[in-house]
């Protein structure tokens, strides 16, 4: 069994690349510095959410593996892949919605908080305006 969150760094890099590509598709030109800041802001904002999700999943997987003498490990790998797919799809859809409704990127922090707020609201984790006020 691999440790909790080993793939979190890879997911964050993928989300960073996805964000940059979605911005370009929506007609936004991103400087290298802005793209880097977006990736770092994603890492600090989404990283905690992803890490918590991965830690919870790994804990449950470990418990299941003990009781099934390891037979559950292939299933847990599939669950992990599915979770990564669902979260990445949700993030990409949220980012696309923000970029399509934004005429210019003036504040990366607000942009990423907007994406995360929409994503949270899509999962039923709160009103999409909650994270925009802080």
Secondary structure by P-SEA (a helix, b strand, c coil): ccccccaaaaaaaaaaaaaaaaaaaacccccaaaaaaaaaaaaaaaaaaaaaaaaaaaaaaaaaaaaacccaaaaaaaaaaaaaaaaaaaaaaaaaaaaaaccccccaaaaaaaaaaaaaaaaccccccccccc
